[in-house]
Amino acid sequence: MYTFTYDSQGSNSYLVYQLKDTDRIDSLSLGMITHNQIEGFLPTIFQQIDANQYLKYNISSRVSLRQFYSDTVNRKQLLGTISGITSALLRAEEYMINPDSLLLEMDYIFVDVSNCRAYMVCLPLTDMASKSGMDRKSADI
């Protein structure tokens, strides 16, 4: 499992993942998510401080999907979140991003409360399928 922390800088809030020594970065995916505004993906910053590397996801004005669904949702809200998730999965292919790098857990999908759109966290590591507890054969079934 992955360990994320939260960080606030001024009026911005970030979900932060500190890369471990054992993590292998998918540099193509990293370049895509840091240099493009991809529909359905959280804006991402790569930061290195001394020997530590971080991926920071801007979650300002967004709440986790778990928190969003903790109360009753209407049809517009439900369709907005499903549309955002679907959009991210489709855009991943267009931008040559491995769909296994998208975290499909309710705590790592964030919803913009103003328009009910969902945004995904892309963790661009080369061994995402094995870390998520799934092998390729079971994931394709």
GROMACS elastic network, one bead per residue, 0.5 to 0.9 nm:
[ bonds ]
;  ai    aj funct       b0    kb
    1   131     6  0.70113   500
    1   132     6  0.70415   500
    1   133     6  0.87851   500
    2    17     6  0.79750   500
    2   131     6  0.87889   500
    3    16     6  0.87084   500
    3    17     6  0.66694   500
    3    18     6  0.79789   500
    4    15     6  0.65010   500
    4    16     6  0.54246   500
    4    18     6  0.74320   500
    5    14     6  0.83145   500
    5    15     6  0.59125   500
    5    16     6  0.51079   500
    5    17     6  0.66219   500
    5    18     6  0.84821   500
    6    13     6  0.72209   500
    6    14     6  0.56551   500
    6    16     6  0.57959   500
    6    17     6  0.88865   500
    7    12     6  0.84395   500
    7    13     6  0.58275   500
    7    14     6  0.50705   500
    7    15     6  0.64899   500
    7    16     6  0.68583   500
    7    56     6  0.87220   500
    8    11     6  0.71599   500
    8    12     6  0.57400   500
    8    14     6  0.61596   500
    8    15     6  0.89949   500
    9    12     6  0.52901   500
    9    13     6  0.63950   500
    9    14     6  0.80034   500
   10    13     6  0.80212   500
   11    60     6  0.76841   500
   12    58     6  0.70894   500
   12    59     6  0.75717   500
   12    60     6  0.52946   500
   12    61     6  0.84522   500
   13    57     6  0.83315   500
   13    58     6  0.60213   500
   13    59     6  0.54964   500
   13    61     6  0.81610   500
   14    56     6  0.58538   500
   14    57     6  0.52076   500
   14    59     6  0.53335   500
   14    60     6  0.69945   500
   15    55     6  0.82547   500
   15    56     6  0.57225   500
   15    57     6  0.50376   500
   15    58     6  0.66001   500
   15    59     6  0.65384   500
   15   108     6  0.88612   500
   16    54     6  0.66746   500
   16    55     6  0.57603   500
   16    57     6  0.63490   500
   16    58     6  0.89142   500
   17    53     6  0.85910   500
   17    54     6  0.56189   500
   17    55     6  0.51971   500
   17    56     6  0.65175   500
   17    57     6  0.85105   500
   17   123     6  0.85940   500
   18    52     6  0.72380   500
   18    53     6  0.59464   500
   18    55     6  0.65017   500
   18    56     6  0.86842   500
   19    22     6  0.81451   500
   19    23     6  0.61983   500
   19    24     6  0.86908   500
   19    25     6  0.87485   500
   19    52     6  0.72572   500
   19    53     6  0.54933   500
   19    54     6  0.57748   500
   19    55     6  0.74799   500
   20    23     6  0.52668   500
   20    24     6  0.86221   500
   20    52     6  0.83285   500
   20    53     6  0.80745   500
   21    24     6  0.80834   500
   23   125     6  0.65901   500
   23   126     6  0.79958   500
   23   127     6  0.80880   500
   24    27     6  0.89550   500
   24   124     6  0.85511   500
   24   125     6  0.55126   500
   24   126     6  0.57047   500
   24   127     6  0.72671   500
   25    28     6  0.87569   500
   25    29     6  0.84256   500
   25    30     6  0.73828   500
   25   123     6  0.87966   500
   25   124     6  0.59093   500
   25   126     6  0.58791   500
   25   127     6  0.87714   500
   26    29     6  0.55399   500
   26    30     6  0.61505   500
   26    31     6  0.86980   500
   26    97     6  0.89621   500
   26   124     6  0.52618   500
   26   125     6  0.51195   500
   26   126     6  0.51494   500
   26   127     6  0.88732   500
   27    31     6  0.60191   500
   27    32     6  0.85257   500
   27   124     6  0.75522   500
   27   125     6  0.84610   500
   27   126     6  0.88989   500
   28    31     6  0.52229   500
   28    32     6  0.62754   500
   28    33     6  0.88667   500
   28    96     6  0.78540   500
   28    97     6  0.76717   500
   28   124     6  0.84998   500
   29    32     6  0.50032   500
   29    33     6  0.62360   500
   29    34     6  0.85514   500
   29    95     6  0.79052   500
   29    96     6  0.70571   500
   29    97     6  0.52171   500
   29    98     6  0.75529   500
   29   101     6  0.88683   500
   29   122     6  0.85684   500
   29   123     6  0.87514   500
   29   124     6  0.56776   500
   29   125     6  0.84368   500
   30    33     6  0.54067   500
   30    34     6  0.61012   500
   30    35     6  0.84160   500
   30    44     6  0.88397   500
   30    46     6  0.80845   500
   30    97     6  0.87642   500
   30   122     6  0.87485   500
   30   123     6  0.82946   500
   30   124     6  0.57155   500
   30   125     6  0.85865   500
   31    34     6  0.53442   500
   31    35     6  0.58451   500
   31    36     6  0.81150   500
   32    35     6  0.55100   500
   32    36     6  0.57620   500
   32    37     6  0.86551   500
   32    38     6  0.84028   500
   32    95     6  0.67135   500
   32    96     6  0.82368   500
   32    97     6  0.77480   500
   33    36     6  0.56021   500
   33    37     6  0.71089   500
   33    38     6  0.70352   500
   33    41     6  0.77849   500
   33    42     6  0.84666   500
   33    43     6  0.72426   500
   33    44     6  0.61888   500
   33    45     6  0.83425   500
   33    95     6  0.87552   500
   33    97     6  0.87220   500
   33   122     6  0.76999   500
   33   124     6  0.86472   500
   34    37     6  0.78702   500
   34    43     6  0.71862   500
   34    44     6  0.52784   500
   34    45     6  0.57461   500
   34    46     6  0.69509   500
   35    44     6  0.85763   500
   35    45     6  0.89204   500
   36    43     6  0.83804   500
   37    40     6  0.89360   500
   37    41     6  0.75615   500
   37    42     6  0.83304   500
   37    43     6  0.66016   500
   37    44     6  0.88886   500
   38    41     6  0.55292   500
   38    42     6  0.79710   500
   38    43     6  0.79595   500
   38    88     6  0.76981   500
   38    91     6  0.69956   500
   38    92     6  0.84757   500
   38    95     6  0.84123   500
   39    42     6  0.83854   500
   39    84     6  0.77741   500
   39    87     6  0.65745   500
   39    88     6  0.61870   500
   39    91     6  0.69281   500
   39   119     6  0.79694   500
   40    83     6  0.85882   500
   40    84     6  0.51282   500
   40    85     6  0.63947   500
   40    86     6  0.80090   500
   40    87     6  0.56322   500
   40    89     6  0.80764   500
   40    91     6  0.77734   500
   40   117     6  0.78350   500
   40   118     6  0.64223   500
   40   120     6  0.60138   500
   41    44     6  0.83591   500
   41    84     6  0.85527   500
   41    85     6  0.87898   500
   41    87     6  0.88166   500
   41    88     6  0.60013   500
   41    91     6  0.87627   500
   41    92     6  0.89538   500
   41   102     6  0.89637   500
   41   118     6  0.83997   500
   41   121     6  0.62638   500
   41   122     6  0.70332   500
   42    57     6  0.59305   500
   42    58     6  0.62748   500
   42    59     6  0.71760   500
   42   109     6  0.88972   500
   42   110     6  0.80932   500
   42   119     6  0.53901   500
   42   120     6  0.57087   500
   42   121     6  0.58792   500
   42   122     6  0.77422   500
   43    56     6  0.83221   500
   43    57     6  0.57269   500
   43    58     6  0.55460   500
   43    59     6  0.82024   500
   43   121     6  0.87871   500
   44    55     6  0.67537   500
   44    56     6  0.55993   500
   44    58     6  0.64668   500
   44   121     6  0.86085   500
   44   122     6  0.85617   500
   45    54     6  0.81071   500
   45    55     6  0.57890   500
   45    56     6  0.50453   500
   45    57     6  0.64944   500
   45    58     6  0.81252   500
   46    53     6  0.74001   500
   46    54     6  0.58503   500
   46    56     6  0.63981   500
   47    52     6  0.83837   500
   47    53     6  0.57858   500
   47    54     6  0.50969   500
   47    55     6  0.63730   500
   47    56     6  0.75313   500
   48    51     6  0.69501   500
   48    52     6  0.56496   500
   48    54     6  0.61483   500
   48    55     6  0.88808   500
   49    52     6  0.52828   500
   49    53     6  0.64062   500
   49    54     6  0.81552   500
   50    53     6  0.80740   500
   55   123     6  0.81420   500
   57   121     6  0.73534   500
   58    62     6  0.88412   500
   59    62     6  0.52987   500
   59    63     6  0.74583   500
   59    64     6  0.89423   500
   59   110     6  0.71262   500
   59   111     6  0.88018   500
   59   112     6  0.86265   500
   60    63     6  0.83973   500
   60   112     6  0.85868   500
   61   111     6  0.84434   500
   61   112     6  0.61660   500
   61   113     6  0.69285   500
   61   114     6  0.82035   500
   62   110     6  0.57279   500
   62   111     6  0.51376   500
   62   113     6  0.60711   500
   62   114     6  0.87052   500
   62   118     6  0.88484   500
   62   119     6  0.88414   500
   63    66     6  0.82007   500
   63    67     6  0.63329   500
   63    68     6  0.63447   500
   63   109     6  0.83757   500
   63   110     6  0.52720   500
   63   111     6  0.53701   500
   63   112     6  0.67940   500
   63   113     6  0.71717   500
   64    67     6  0.52126   500
   64    68     6  0.61424   500
   64    69     6  0.86317   500
   64   106     6  0.66571   500
   64   107     6  0.53875   500
   64   108     6  0.64725   500
   64   109     6  0.57200   500
   64   111     6  0.61218   500
   65    69     6  0.60077   500
   65    70     6  0.84100   500
   65    81     6  0.82686   500
   65   105     6  0.86189   500
   65   106     6  0.51138   500
   65   107     6  0.62749   500
   65   108     6  0.75364   500
   65   109     6  0.55101   500
   65   110     6  0.54274   500
   65   111     6  0.60423   500
   65   118     6  0.77630   500
   66    69     6  0.53001   500
   66    70     6  0.61153   500
   66   105     6  0.88347   500
   66   106     6  0.51204   500
   66   107     6  0.58709   500
   66   108     6  0.88181   500
   66   109     6  0.82599   500
   66   110     6  0.86685   500
   67    70     6  0.50660   500
   67    71     6  0.77610   500
   67   106     6  0.85622   500
   67   107     6  0.81314   500
   68    71     6  0.66555   500
   68    72     6  0.87002   500
   68    73     6  0.80698   500
   68   110     6  0.84695   500
   68   111     6  0.71075   500
   68   113     6  0.81971   500
   69    72     6  0.66280   500
   69    73     6  0.65787   500
   69    78     6  0.89335   500
   70    73     6  0.86385   500
   73    76     6  0.80868   500
   73    77     6  0.59005   500
   73    78     6  0.64859   500
   74    77     6  0.53812   500
   74    78     6  0.62759   500
   74    79     6  0.86949   500
   75    78     6  0.50948   500
   75    79     6  0.60175   500
   75    80     6  0.83859   500
   76    79     6  0.52495   500
   76    80     6  0.59810   500
   76    81     6  0.86913   500
   76   116     6  0.76551   500
   77    80     6  0.50944   500
   77    81     6  0.63540   500
   77    82     6  0.87083   500
   77   115     6  0.81189   500
   77   116     6  0.52964   500
   77   117     6  0.79192   500
   78    81     6  0.53995   500
   78    82     6  0.62749   500
   78    83     6  0.85312   500
   78   116     6  0.79074   500
   79    82     6  0.50904   500
   79    83     6  0.58524   500
   79    84     6  0.85039   500
   79   116     6  0.83233   500
   79   117     6  0.85604   500
   80    83     6  0.50928   500
   80    84     6  0.62197   500
   80    85     6  0.87706   500
   80   111     6  0.88405   500
   80   115     6  0.74742   500
   80   116     6  0.50935   500
   80   118     6  0.68334   500
   81    84     6  0.51549   500
   81    85     6  0.63380   500
   81    86     6  0.86155   500
   81   110     6  0.89204   500
   81   111     6  0.69313   500
   81   116     6  0.60611   500
   81   117     6  0.50696   500
   81   119     6  0.82059   500
   82    85     6  0.52353   500
   82    86     6  0.60836   500
   82    87     6  0.84431   500
   82   117     6  0.80818   500
   82   118     6  0.72610   500
   83    86     6  0.51337   500
   83    87     6  0.59357   500
   83    88     6  0.85801   500
   83   117     6  0.71531   500
   83   118     6  0.74239   500
   84    87     6  0.50467   500
   84    88     6  0.62064   500
   84    89     6  0.87203   500
   84   111     6  0.86798   500
   84   116     6  0.86482   500
   84   117     6  0.52979   500
   84   119     6  0.60776   500
   84   120     6  0.80816   500
   85    88     6  0.52043   500
   85    89     6  0.63559   500
   85    90     6  0.87577   500
   85   104     6  0.88302   500
   85   109     6  0.83015   500
   85   117     6  0.84243   500
   85   118     6  0.59962   500
   85   119     6  0.67487   500
   85   120     6  0.68551   500
   86    89     6  0.51834   500
   86    90     6  0.62563   500
   86    91     6  0.85987   500
   87    90     6  0.51676   500
   87    91     6  0.60232   500
   87    92     6  0.85126   500
   88    91     6  0.50753   500
   88    92     6  0.60372   500
   88    93     6  0.89587   500
   88   102     6  0.85192   500
   88   118     6  0.88210   500
   88   119     6  0.73954   500
   88   120     6  0.67877   500
   89    92     6  0.52437   500
   89    93     6  0.70697   500
   89    99     6  0.65253   500
   89   102     6  0.80239   500
   90    93     6  0.56893   500
   90    94     6  0.68261   500
   90    99     6  0.89340   500
   91    95     6  0.61531   500
   91    96     6  0.84849   500
   91    97     6  0.82581   500
   92    95     6  0.52829   500
   92    96     6  0.60678   500
   92    98     6  0.66708   500
   92    99     6  0.60977   500
   92   102     6  0.86056   500
   93    96     6  0.50248   500
   93    97     6  0.58499   500
   93    98     6  0.72053   500
   93    99     6  0.73181   500
   94    97     6  0.76561   500
   95    98     6  0.89998   500
   96    99     6  0.89108   500
   97   100     6  0.85351   500
   97   101     6  0.75304   500
   97   102     6  0.89143   500
   97   122     6  0.87126   500
   97   124     6  0.80580   500
   98   101     6  0.56635   500
   98   102     6  0.78291   500
   98   124     6  0.80413   500
   98   126     6  0.86994   500
   98   128     6  0.89148   500
   99   102     6  0.55979   500
   99   103     6  0.88742   500
   99   122     6  0.85391   500
  100   103     6  0.75700   500
  100   122     6  0.87805   500
  100   123     6  0.88683   500
  100   124     6  0.89723   500
  100   127     6  0.88697   500
  100   128     6  0.59238   500
  100   129     6  0.58558   500
  100   132     6  0.84786   500
  101   121     6  0.82293   500
  101   122     6  0.53869   500
  101   123     6  0.51445   500
  101   124     6  0.55664   500
  101   125     6  0.66895   500
  101   126     6  0.81627   500
  101   127     6  0.86821   500
  101   128     6  0.57541   500
  101   129     6  0.78295   500
  102   120     6  0.65828   500
  102   121     6  0.57900   500
  102   123     6  0.63091   500
  102   124     6  0.82043   500
  102   128     6  0.88547   500
  103   106     6  0.86049   500
  103   108     6  0.62632   500
  103   109     6  0.73690   500
  103   120     6  0.68596   500
  103   121     6  0.57440   500
  103   122     6  0.63981   500
  103   123     6  0.72022   500
  103   132     6  0.89184   500
  104   107     6  0.85480   500
  104   108     6  0.69687   500
  104   109     6  0.68747   500
  104   120     6  0.77366   500
  104   121     6  0.83225   500
  105   108     6  0.54695   500
  105   109     6  0.65569   500
  106   109     6  0.54464   500
  106   110     6  0.80529   500
  107   110     6  0.75969   500
  108   119     6  0.87897   500
  108   120     6  0.68222   500
  108   121     6  0.61091   500
  109   118     6  0.65475   500
  109   119     6  0.57824   500
  109   121     6  0.64492   500
  110   117     6  0.82976   500
  110   118     6  0.55161   500
  110   119     6  0.51625   500
  110   120     6  0.65008   500
  110   121     6  0.82087   500
  111   114     6  0.87171   500
  111   115     6  0.83255   500
  111   116     6  0.58305   500
  111   117     6  0.54707   500
  111   119     6  0.61154   500
  111   120     6  0.89147   500
  112   115     6  0.58818   500
  112   116     6  0.52877   500
  112   117     6  0.54550   500
  112   118     6  0.64620   500
  112   119     6  0.77615   500
  113   116     6  0.51713   500
  113   117     6  0.75748   500
  114   117     6  0.82358   500
  122   125     6  0.89705   500
  123   128     6  0.80757   500
  124   127     6  0.89666   500
  124   128     6  0.79306   500
  125   128     6  0.57597   500
  126   129     6  0.84091   500
  127   130     6  0.57551   500
  127   131     6  0.64600   500
  127   132     6  0.88921   500
  128   131     6  0.51163   500
  128   132     6  0.60862   500
  128   133     6  0.88665   500
  128   134     6  0.89910   500
  129   132     6  0.53609   500
  129   133     6  0.68607   500
  129   134     6  0.56785   500
  129   135     6  0.60165   500
  129   136     6  0.67798   500
  129   139     6  0.82663   500
  130   133     6  0.55255   500
  130   134     6  0.56992   500
  130   135     6  0.58257   500
  130   136     6  0.81901   500
  131   134     6  0.73929   500
  132   135     6  0.84409   500
  134   137     6  0.81999   500
  134   138     6  0.63840   500
  134   139     6  0.61911   500
  135   138     6  0.56227   500
  135   139     6  0.62005   500
  135   140     6  0.88175   500
  136   139     6  0.50462   500
  136   140     6  0.62013   500
  136   141     6  0.88787   500
  137   140     6  0.53478   500
  137   141     6  0.65948   500
  138   141     6  0.53826   500
